[in-house]
């Protein structure tokens, strides 16, 4: 029988900084947002809002499949757009599923759903 390796010591203090991780995430998001064409960002937000109204889970590939937005110039452009919509209360995280985008070979991606509050106000 194979047993799991157990490491009896705690992580070395100072090797993991949550604050530094959050700062790096914010810097990357700000950079992606800065380099995202405004017309693409607007189309993406409109597409997210439309799919959110349906009340069924969706992912970035669904926006492309339905012709709501073109493939972005860089994949890092997706994250800030979904983050903006989530912080605005339009969508919420609904699990992780294999991507349906052919270009990413079914890698895992976030799935989203319109919030109940948004669906009520959008109805």
Secondary structure, DSSP 8 states (H G I E B T S, - for coil): --------S---TTS--HHHHHHHHHHHHHHHHHTS-HHHHHHHHHHHHHHHHHTS-B-HHHHHHTTSS---SSTHHHHHHHHHHHHTTSEEEEEEEE---GGGTT-EEEEEEE-HHHHHHH-
